[in-house]
Amino acid sequence: MLSIKDKKIRKLPYSEAIREGIDQAMSENQDLIIIGEGVPDPKSIFETTKGLQEKYGKSRVFDMPLSENGVTGICIGAALNGSPVLMIHQRIDFALLAMDQIINNAAKWHYMFNGQSTVPIVIRVIVGRGWGQGPQHSQNLQALFAHIPGLKVITPSTAKDAKGMMISALKDKNPVIFIEHRWLHHIEDEVPEGVYLSDISSAKILRSGSDVTIVANSLATIESMKAAEALALVGVEAEVVDLRSIKPIDFDTIEKSVIKTKKIAVVDHSWRAGGIAGEVVSTIMERCFDSLEQAPIRITSPDHVTPTSHYLADHYYQDAEQIAIQVLHMFGYKSKVDTVREYLVTSNSKDVPNRDFHGPF
């Protein structure tokens, strides 16, 4: 396998990068199968499975009945018998129906049998709001999975990582929860051709800075990068750490950044109570207490049911503007809020941040 440096680079949207990663993994491993609600549908889950059934056949790429717990059990059985599985849920909410199988079987099997059995299954779930889908179709439930020993949980924020981490996850011998935000699907990035692997256990510094560390994952990383650009206009240089993996969390990378900047803000689109942001803050307080110049802050969704109304959504989701403003408050720069707000202003609603993008439903 060639290194990334040896591969041709071109720009691809996040959705196409995922499709390409799955395609290449299937080509490499003839035992790999894909199953999920809408996999062979014409809309093909934001076009991430487009053409795969035609290429690999109905015995390897197929739809599933609406029996999430039962089918997950079947997929775990297939994985135990040597057929790696990519199981896809168009909404993370649907995976709630399969939590018994995911937690009590997939996550524990390797340990219960002293490492003699493995469960090579990737459960791909989509999070995020859009088009007023509300409380049962717009939840960010990543903290639920990150709480479970035996599961790896990854949340790539760039197309390059989405492809490389998908291939790495499909080569892993035990369960990986692959979480993607629907509002990343249309965002382009430089993606190498051919097969390559991205680490599924480390964070990455996407932007260097000296004044404050902003830690984020998934779409929150993209919003944090926008916030960092705005903050730079008023003299605040933010270092942005993309977690990429939320189980495990790469605390070493975060710690090095915080020791340098002395301040930390953690952004996560899930809820505040019991969330990833709280886990990062508590661990950094334990590890970096003497380095911090002030208390860390958490920038999350409020502990409230996800709204359907776009009027409520505009006050619910934390975007680049809210991130930048809360960081400015850390520095006491209230007079600079208007400058940042003017730079980040948008006419789009927070429920549908890009009107040119249309999902499957």
C-alpha positions in Angstrom: 0.0 0.0 0.0 1.4 3.4 -1.0 1.6 6.2 1.5 -0.8 9.2 1.2 2.1 11.3 -0.1 2.5 9.0 -3.1 -1.2 9.2 -4.2 -2.8 11.6 -6.5 -4.8 14.3 -4.7 -8.1 15.7 -5.9 -11.1 17.4 -4.3 -14.2 15.3 -3.4 -17.2 16.0 -1.3 -17.5 14.2 2.0 -20.3 11.9 0.7 -18.3 10.8 -2.3 -15.2 10.2 -0.1 -17.2 7.8 2.0 -18.6 6.0 -1.1 -15.1 5.7 -2.5 -13.7 4.3 0.8 -16.5 1.7 1.0 -16.0 0.8 -2.7 -12.2 0.2 -2.3 -12.7 -1.7 1.0 -15.2 -4.0 -0.8 -12.8 -4.5 -3.7 -10.0 -5.5 -1.3 -12.1 -7.8 0.9 -14.5 -10.1 -1.0 -16.1 -11.2 2.3 -17.3 -7.7 3.2 -21.1 -7.1 3.0 -23.2 -3.9 3.3 -26.7 -3.9 4.7 -28.9 -1.0 5.7 -32.2 0.8 5.2 -32.1 2.5 1.8 -28.7 1.2 0.8 -29.9 0.3 -2.8 -32.5 3.1 -2.9 -32.1 5.6 -5.8 -31.1 8.2 -3.3 -28.5 5.8 -1.9 -28.1 7.4 1.5 -26.9 10.8 0.4 -25.3 9.0 -2.6 -22.8 7.3 -0.3 -23.8 3.8 -1.6 -24.5 4.8 -5.1 -23.7 2.1 -7.7 -22.3 -0.4 -5.1 -25.1 -3.0 -5.5 -24.7 -2.9 -9.3 -21.0 -3.4 -9.0 -20.9 -6.0 -6.2 -24.3 -7.7 -6.5 -27.3 -8.2 -4.4 -25.6 -10.9 -2.3 -23.1 -8.3 -0.9 -25.1 -5.0 -1.0 -28.7 -5.1 0.1 -31.6 -3.4 2.0 -32.8 -4.6 5.4 -36.2 -5.1 7.0 -37.4 -2.7 9.7 -36.2 -4.9 12.5 -33.1 -3.1 13.7 -32.4 -5.3 16.8 -32.9 -8.6 14.9 -30.9 -7.6 11.9 -28.1 -6.3 14.0 -27.9 -9.7 15.7 -27.8 -11.4 12.4 -24.9 -9.0 11.3 -23.0 -9.8 14.5 -23.4 -13.5 13.8 -22.1 -13.0 10.2 -19.1 -11.0 11.6 -18.4 -13.8 14.1 -18.4 -16.3 11.2 -15.8 -14.4 9.1 -18.0 -11.9 7.1 -17.1 -8.3 8.0 -20.2 -6.2 7.9 -21.0 -2.5 7.3 -24.4 -1.9 8.7 -25.9 1.5 7.9 -28.7 3.5 9.7 -29.9 6.7 8.0 -30.5 8.1 11.4 -28.6 7.5 14.6 -32.1 7.4 16.3 -32.8 4.1 14.5 -29.8 2.5 16.2 -31.6 2.9 19.5 -33.7 -0.1 18.6 -30.6 -2.2 18.3 -28.8 -1.1 21.6 -29.2 -4.5 23.2 -27.3 -6.2 20.4 -24.7 -3.5 20.1 -24.0 -3.2 23.9 -24.6 -6.7 25.2 -23.2 -8.7 22.2 -21.0 -6.7 19.8 -19.1 -4.7 22.4 -18.5 -7.5 24.8 -17.9 -10.6 22.7 -14.1 -10.2 22.4 -13.8 -9.8 26.2 -16.2 -12.5 27.2 -14.3 -15.1 25.1 -10.8 -14.0 26.1 -9.9 -12.5 22.8 -10.6 -15.8 20.9 -13.5 -14.3 18.9 -13.7 -10.9 17.2 -16.7 -9.0 15.8 -15.6 -7.1 12.7 -18.7 -4.9 12.3 -18.9 -1.2 11.5 -22.2 0.5 12.3 -22.5 3.7 10.4 -25.0 6.2 11.7 -26.0 9.7 10.5 -26.6 12.5 12.9 -27.8 16.1 12.6 -30.9 18.2 12.0 -32.5 19.3 8.8 -35.9 20.1 7.3 -37.7 20.2 10.6 -37.1 16.5 11.5 -37.1 17.2 15.2 -37.0 15.1 18.4 -36.8 11.6 16.9 -34.7 12.1 13.8 -32.2 14.9 14.7 -30.5 13.7 17.9 -26.8 13.7 18.5 -26.4 10.5 20.6 -22.6 10.0 20.3 -22.1 10.1 24.1 -24.3 7.0 24.5 -22.0 4.9 22.4 -18.8 6.5 23.8 -19.9 5.3 27.3 -19.7 1.6 26.3 -16.4 -0.4 26.8 -15.6 -2.4 23.7 -16.8 0.1 21.2 -14.6 2.4 19.2 -16.5 5.6 18.2 -15.3 7.9 15.4 -16.6 11.2 14.1 -14.6 12.3 11.1 -15.1 16.0 10.1 -13.3 16.1 6.8 -13.7 14.2 3.5 -10.1 13.0 3.7 -10.6 11.6 7.1 -14.0 10.2 6.3 -12.5 8.0 3.5 -9.4 6.9 5.4 -11.2 6.3 8.7 -13.9 4.3 6.9 -11.3 2.0 5.4 -9.5 1.7 8.7 -12.8 0.9 10.5 -13.6 -1.8 8.0 -10.3 -3.4 8.6 -10.7 -3.4 12.4 -11.4 -6.7 14.0 -13.9 -5.4 16.5 -16.9 -3.0 16.5 -16.6 0.5 15.3 -19.4 3.1 15.4 -18.9 5.5 12.5 -20.8 8.7 13.1 -21.2 11.3 10.4 -23.1 14.6 10.3 -25.4 15.1 7.3 -24.3 18.7 7.0 -20.8 17.5 6.2 -21.8 15.5 3.1 -21.5 18.3 0.6 -18.3 19.8 2.0 -15.3 19.2 -0.3 -11.7 18.4 0.8 -8.5 17.1 -0.8 -8.8 13.3 -0.9 -6.0 11.0 -2.1 -6.9 8.3 -4.7 -6.5 4.7 -3.9 -6.6 2.9 -0.6 -5.1 4.6 2.5 -5.7 4.4 6.2 -6.4 7.2 8.8 -5.8 6.6 12.5 -9.1 6.0 14.3 -7.8 6.7 17.8 -6.0 10.1 17.5 -7.0 13.8 17.4 -5.6 16.2 14.8 -4.7 19.9 15.1 -6.4 21.6 12.2 -5.4 25.2 13.0 -2.5 26.4 15.1 -3.0 29.2 17.7 -1.5 30.6 20.8 -4.4 32.1 22.8 -7.1 29.4 23.3 -7.7 25.8 22.4 -11.0 24.9 20.8 -11.7 21.2 20.9 -14.5 19.9 18.7 -15.7 16.9 16.6 -17.7 16.3 13.5 -19.7 19.4 12.2 -18.7 21.3 15.4 -15.1 21.2 14.1 -16.1 22.9 10.9 -18.0 25.6 12.9 -15.0 26.0 15.2 -12.8 26.6 12.2 -15.1 29.3 11.0 -15.2 30.8 14.5 -11.4 30.8 14.6 -11.2 32.8 11.4 -13.5 35.4 12.9 -11.6 35.5 16.2 -8.4 36.1 14.3 -9.9 39.4 13.0 -10.0 40.7 16.5 -6.7 39.5 17.7 -7.5 36.1 19.2 -5.6 33.2 17.7 -7.4 29.9 18.4 -5.9 26.5 18.1 -8.6 24.0 16.8 -8.3 20.4 17.8 -10.4 17.9 15.8 -11.1 15.0 18.1 -11.9 12.6 15.2 -12.3 9.8 17.8 -14.5 10.1 20.8 -13.8 6.6 22.1 -10.9 6.6 22.7 -10.2 10.3 23.2 -6.7 11.5 22.4 -6.1 13.5 25.6 -2.3 13.8 25.0 -2.9 16.0 22.0 -5.4 18.2 23.8 -3.1 18.5 26.8 -0.1 19.7 24.8 -2.3 22.3 23.2 -3.8 23.5 26.5 -0.4 23.8 28.1 0.5 26.2 25.3 -2.7 28.3 25.2 -3.7 28.2 28.9 -7.4 28.2 27.9 -9.9 25.6 26.5 -13.4 25.7 25.0 -15.0 22.4 24.1 -17.7 22.3 21.4 -20.1 19.4 20.9 -23.5 19.3 19.2 -24.8 16.7 21.7 -26.4 17.7 25.0 -24.5 19.3 27.9 -25.3 16.8 30.7 -23.2 13.6 30.5 -21.7 14.6 27.1 -18.3 14.5 25.4 -17.6 18.1 26.2 -17.9 17.4 30.0 -15.6 14.4 29.6 -12.9 16.5 27.9 -13.2 19.3 30.4 -13.1 17.1 33.5 -10.0 15.2 32.2 -8.2 18.3 31.2 -8.9 19.8 34.6 -7.3 16.7 36.1 -4.3 16.8 33.8 -3.7 20.5 33.2 -5.2 22.3 36.3 -2.0 24.2 37.0 -1.6 25.4 33.4 -5.1 26.8 33.0 -5.5 30.6 33.5 -9.3 30.3 33.8 -12.1 27.9 33.9 -12.8 25.9 30.7 -16.1 26.4 28.9 -18.5 23.9 27.3 -20.4 24.9 24.2 -23.2 22.4 23.6 -26.8 22.0 22.7 -29.1 22.8 25.7 -30.5 19.9 27.7 -33.8 20.1 25.9 -35.6 18.0 23.3 -34.4 18.7 19.8 -36.9 21.1 18.2 -38.9 20.7 15.0 -39.7 24.4 14.4 -36.9 26.2 12.6 -37.7 29.3 14.8 -36.7 27.3 17.9 -33.8 25.7 16.0 -32.2 29.1 15.5 -31.8 29.4 19.3 -30.9 25.7 19.9 -27.8 24.9 17.7 -24.4 26.3 18.5 -22.8 27.6 15.3 -19.6 29.5 14.5 -21.2 32.8 15.7 -22.1 31.4 19.1 -18.7 29.7 19.5 -16.8 32.9 18.7 -18.9 35.0 21.0 -18.5 32.7 24.0 -14.7 32.5 23.4 -14.6 36.3 23.3 -16.4 36.3 26.7 -13.5 34.2 28.1 -11.2 37.1 27.2 -13.6 39.8 28.4 -13.8 41.2 24.8 -17.5 42.1 24.8 -16.7 45.2 22.7 -15.5 42.9 19.8 -18.6 40.8 19.6 -20.3 43.0 16.9 -17.2 42.7 14.6 -17.3 38.9 14.9 -21.1 38.7 14.5 -20.9 40.9 11.3 -18.3 38.6 9.8 -20.2 35.4 10.5 -23.7 36.6 9.7 -25.8 34.3 7.4 -29.3 34.4 6.1 -29.7 30.6 6.3 -31.5 29.0 9.2 -29.5 26.8 11.6 -31.9 23.9 10.8 -30.9 24.1 7.1 -27.5 25.8 7.0 -27.0 25.2 3.3 -30.1 25.7 1.1 -28.3 24.3 -1.9 -28.0 20.8 -0.3 -30.9 18.4 -0.4 -30.9 15.1 1.5 -32.8 11.9 0.8 -35.6 13.0 3.1 
